[in-house]
């Protein structure tokens, strides 16, 4: 059993906040949190997990994005902007004293939320 805290890398639009078909809405109160977002983020924070949020939103939208996340009470440790819409691939090493994988992916249908995600 790994005693170090997990690192969660989580997209914003379509995963934490409702993704709008006409593009991303960074206006406050426009993109609502999805099912289980606040509960799951608070659970992960209470467990001491590192929460890294990623988004395809441009760096020039950082202030508005931070404001929106704060408005909804979405806690995070780092925010990575400008992550394009292509495939996202995690490359990680196995620890020398273990042969178990230490990187995983959870793919969700857009706008279903993270309420049912178990890690």
C-alpha positions, 0 to 999 in steps of 0.5 A, a space after each residue: 500500500 502506498 502511503 504517499 498522497 495521490 496526485 489527481 490530474 483533472 480537466 475542468 470543462 466537461 469534467 468539473 464544470 458543464 462544457 457548453 457546446 458553443 465553446 468554453 464559458 469562463 463567465 462566472 455563473 455560466 458553467 455550473 459544477 457537475 454532479 459530485 464536483 464539490 464533494 469529490 474535490 473536498 474528499 480528495 483535499 481532505 485525504 491530502 491528495 495533490 490536485 492539478 487542474 488542466 484546461 485547454 483554456 488559454 493562458 490569457 484566461 487564467 484570471 477569469 478561470 481562477 475567479 470562476 473556480 474560486 466562486 464555486 469553491 473548487 480547490 486545487 494545488 496547481 492550474 495548468 492552462 493551454 493544454 490542447 484538445 488532443 489526446 492527453 498521455 501520462 508517462 510515469 516510471 515504476 518505482 524500483 522496489 515495485 512492479 506495480 503501475 503508478 499511473 492510471 487514466 479515468 475517461 468520463 463521458 462529457 458533462 457526467 461529473 466526477 461524483 462516481 469516480 473511485 480511486 
